[in-house]
Amino acid sequence: MTALVRRLQAGENPQLVRGTIVLVLGVVLIGLLMLALGISPLRAYGSILEGAFGSRVHLAETIAKTVPIALIGLGTALTFRCGLWNIGGEGQLYFGAVAALIVGVEYQGPAYIVLPLATAAGIVAGMFAGLIPAILRVRFHASEILVTLMLNFIALLLASYMIAGPYKDLRVPATVPVGEAAQLATWTIGGLRVHAGLIWLLVLTAGMSFLLTRTSFGYRVGMVGANEDAARNAGIDVSKLRVTAFLIAGGLGGLAGMIQLSAVTRSLVDGFSPGFGYSAIVAALLGQLRPLPTLVASVGLSALLVGAQAMQRAEGIQMSLVDVIQGLLLLLLLGAGIVGQGLIRR
Amino acid sequence: MPDFLMESAFWIGLFAAAIRFSAPILFAALGETVVERSGVLNIGIEGMMLLGAWVAFLGAFAFGSNAIGIVLAIVLGCLSGLLLAYLSVTRQAHQIVVGITFNLFALGLTSFVFRELFTGIPSIQPFQALEVPVLSQIPVIGEILFRQTPLVYLAYAMVPITALVLSRSQFGLALTAAGEMPAAVDGSGMSVERIRYLSAIIAGGLAGLGGAALSVGQLGQYTDNLTGGRGFFALAVVLLGRWQPVKVMGATFLFALAEALAVRLQFNLGIPQQLVQMLPFIVAIFLMAGLFGRVRAPSALAVPYTRE
């Protein structure tokens, strides 16, 4: 703790300090705007914080929502590092969820068969969703920004179709739930309800960190990101690397979708994802594309999501206000040159 | 062969709808063509269209005049373009990040304010079709092309205007140069920043107009996230149209055709709504696979200019 403070004082991480100052100023500024609109900033901010951290139940909810955001964020950061603008996390999540749903509903059997099967299905579906933009980029020089965006919409429509069509549950706007065998375990630790997806997250964060810093793959990723032409001249198969990165990101997204389905919602519901994929992009950027900071940022973004819902319930203020706050803060950070600097230039 | 495909009314209706649907995207795409040619990538076009659609509806509803709504949309769009220029050109922030962020912000803002003001689904009277005398009486062609609303005519009229401005005018040439060789532009004494600021403001205004064309010109309604990805289609058609207005128009029409076809397939063949709505997006992906060969973007696209 003292070491951190000393480093801050020594100005060792100016970005962090400047960023914090901008955030604080931003929060104050937005608070003033809220006053002008007749909303009490204290009640708004207060209910957000309370909703995210106020009790064990709230904290558990925040942790639960961190899982998909961070998982997708890890993959997104990886692809960004290769100079790939993969904004398909949302779609990869949905594809994974749909695949896991089908397996979970159709297959009867013991958990030790169905669960791995559903997990594999989710990961593979996500990988497939990552493969498409990868191949189109590598073979046809198609803009992966646009392809992943289009796939997001397709994925959303596919999920809607599932809910309205073949797997429709007549009682609620959702699909039928997956069988018990396909549901991930939840435990209560220290009074907090957590689910098995959290283990996935912690393991994969460590794994990604290892991948990036200690493997030749991670080294090559860094080289491609810094200078694509130089990397190619040095003999690196840039295309293969990019496809691999996209597959990993897709797999992570699909896994996130499967976990969210299997551990949290149990069925595919309307509004299954409140924009996890897009929050993940923000988390990756705030985390400077590094695994652990991305995880930390994901907690913050999850807190905003959870807090927003709580704010609406408790104070009757619309959830979308938080999107506005988040957007404004980000734009401020961008203007101050804190986020989005030093990233690979296309 | 399903019956409905034999009816000429089906095909006439299809193409007329395609022309109608294409107008919003065309406005935004023309603006995007301009700004990308100058070297700035505006991913935030979706947010700008959405803001335009939203404020146009609010204005039309509040003042009882569609025209006021449209003006407001253009103004708000220009302001958005100004913001884009400030962040991308002056602050030199990463343009893709700027765009993604702006879209998130615009979605939140429009949702929030709209739902504060309305609970149900309010509506206004959209523009009525304005039949061009004589021309609209031509069988088939007349029905398709000349029975559209004024905004549609404007959108298509803007295509040759944009093309001429880009290729023949001083401003257009300077703009293209700024996107290809900004150093040369700088060396000749012109300001790369100023050119990019102007093009961004134009693009914002056109994006806003495109949104207005959707909410006020076509639908007469506003709902949450009305544009639903149309701004991204505009990005795609600029790419597919190789940054040339006429080709961009062609690509836009193709998408609008896919959209119009999707609606009719659902209605006539009973294909589930969600599956059929995927059609334009799937078409987009196939087209992006470069059926037309390799794409060469403006050299300085998305690269902020700094004097060496």
Interface residues (C-beta under 8 A of the other chain):
Chain A: W85 I87 I132 L136 R139 F140 H141 A142 S143 I145 L146 V147 L149 M150 L151 F153 I154 L157 L158 S160 Y161 A164 G165 Y278 I281 V282 L285 Q318 S320 L321 V322 D323 V324 I325 Q326 G327 L328 L330 L331 L334 G335 A336 G337 V339 G340 Q341 L343 R345 R346
Chain B: I43 L83 Y86 L87 R91 Q92 A93 H94 I96 V97 V98 I100 T101 F102 L104 F105 A106 L107 G108 L109 S111 F112 R115 E116 G228 G229 F232 L235 A236 L239 P272 Q273 Q274 L275 Q277 M278 F281 I282 A284 I285 M288 A289 G290 R294 V295 L301 A302 V303
